[in-house]
C-alpha cells in the first residue's frame, strides 16, 4: 500500500477517533477487562495521548487527556460506570500485566 504521510496520518487519526467513540459507547466494558484481554485500557490510551502531546511540546494535562478518551471528566466516568473489580479480575491483571 503506497500512501503519503498526510493521508496515513489522517487515516490513523480517524481510526483513533472511532476507537475512542467505540470505547465511550461501551461503558459496560470495565478497564480491568480490557487490561486482562488486550493488555491496555482507556487510561493507557489517554496516557499514550498525553505522552505524544508531551513529545510534541503540546500542553495537555493528564485530566485533559483522560477527558478526550472518556468523553467526560474521569471522576465522573468512574462514579457513573466503574464497578468494583473482583479478586479474580485483579489476580488476572497482576498475572497478565504485573506492575500496572
C-alpha positions, -999 to +999 in steps of 0.1 A: +000+000+000+015+033-011+000+063+006+015+096+015+023+105+051-005+131+053-031+106+042-017+079+066-019+103+095-055+113+086-065+076+084-048+068+117-064+098+134-098+087+120-093+052+134-083+066+168-114+087+169-135+056+161-118+036+188-125+064+213-161+066+203-165+029+205-150+028+240-172+057+251-202+037+240-191+005+257-193+017+293-203-019+303-168-030+295-146-023+325-110-011+322-098-042+341-115-064+315-097-045+287-064-049+305-069-086+310-079-093+274-060-067+254-032-055+277-044-019+276-073+002+288-088+036+285-063+050+309-034+035+288-049+052+257-051+085+275-016+082+288-003+074+253-021+105+240-005+127+268+029+112+261+026+121+224+015+156+233+045+160+256+068+147+229+054+173+205+056+201+231+018+204+233+005+212+267-020+186+279-027+176+314-035+140+325-070+151+332-074+166+298-061+135+280-085+113+300-114+136+291-105+132+254-108+094+259-137+092+283-158+120+269-162+134+304-141+140+334-125+108+346-140+111+381-175+114+366-170+083+345-158+064+375-188+074+395-213+065+367-198+034+352-168+019+371-176-012+390-156-029+417-130-054+404-133-089+417-104-107+433-103-129+401-100-099+378-073-084+400-054-117+400-057-120+363-044-084+358-015-090+381-006-121+361-010-106+326+002-070+334+024-072+365+032-038+380+004-020+361 
